Amino acid sequence: MNPQVQNDLTRTTLVVLFIGVLIVGSLWTMLPFLGALIWATTIVVATWPLMLRVQRLVGGNRTVATVVMTGVALTIFIVPFWFAIGALIDGAAQGADLVRTYLTTGLGPPPAWLNKVPWIGAKITDEWRLLAAGGPDLLVETIKPHILTVATHLLSITGGFGMVFVHFILTVIIAAILYSNGEVAAGGVLKFFLRFGDKRGEEIVHLAGQSIRGVALGVVVTALVQSLMAGLGLWVAGVPRPGLLLAVIFVLGIAQLGPLPVLLPAVIWLYWSGSVGWAVALFVWMIIVGALDNVLRPILIRRGVDLPLLLIIAGVIGGLVAFGVVGLFIGPVILAVTYTLLQSWINETNRGAA
């Protein structure tokens, strides 16, 4: 082999290896911020037209528009978080008072409806009567082994909330930076893909943006409509704390779990509390609200990006399973880009053959 060729091959291999090490090291360094960066990019891409509209309303001032959009993001993130913390604190205080009362006076007789609960009602009733007959001392001895487990679980929940709060704040900060310098960031990404794939690289960037915007529109708007309709049904039926349940349903809708985990227990509670008519009405309303996402979400997503409906649904569900909640946006983008590249390659091959 020519020594010059061998020297060039060695040099090229070392350069590629060095670049690979730099990429891996950079990704490893950015790993703690990667989730927040993906969420912030998704939020900014999905709401960029709204930010431009706000900028026009404030006289073209990007700083003011960035502050407004950042304030909206903070409100969306922090207000539900604040309500959730308040509900947990109230529940903990009420639970402590309830436990203190039971430890002083005992359990008392079980409610009449508990024995009617299918499969487990009779067993729970028997255990309840046994604890009630033993008095406060038996109740203390029964719950003592579980106190440490409950305390550990509550501590882990508190730490989890803290990490979620830090993640949300980091997401909002990165989103504010992207709002203020969105054109620079988009230009850098576009130049990279132009260098990577020429005209097709530019198409990939535009397709990814349309996919993110379409999925965000479909997922968020569908979750908002479902939560509002479910909250209205809970309020009319007289279920306690409909506002808090509405917020929980909205979070479940974003996670693609739907309103059924909240509405079905509410229906059961209404039935066992004697409000059979309201239970039936809420059950019918639950079916309507639960089926809404099968109609509304695909329509909204296809307004953002014109792709086969089966591909969009597979991207949303597969992304959620593979990557978690952020996979709702990553999955459709990956499938959309892959589908478009394959379709372009097949068309070019067919034109060449013709």
Buried (B, 14 or more C-beta within 10 A) or exposed (E): EEEEEEEEEEEEEEEEEEEEEEEEEEEEEEEEBEBBBBBBBBBBBBBBEEBEEBBEEEEEBBEBBBBBBBEBBBEBBBEBBEEBEEBBEEEEEEEEEEEEEBBEEBBEEBEEEBBEBEEEBEEEBEEBEEBBEBEBEBBEEEBEEEEEEEEEEEEEEEEEBEEEBEBBBBBBBBBBBBBBBBEEBBEEBBEEBBEEBEEBBBBBBEBBBBBBBBBBBBBBBBBEBBBBBBBBBBBEBEBEEBEBBBBBBBBBBBBBBBBBEBBBEBBEBBBBEEBEEBBEBBBEBBEEBBEBBEEBBBEBBBEBBEBEEEBBBBBBBBBBEEBEBBBBBBBBBBBBBEBBBEEEEEEEEEEEEE
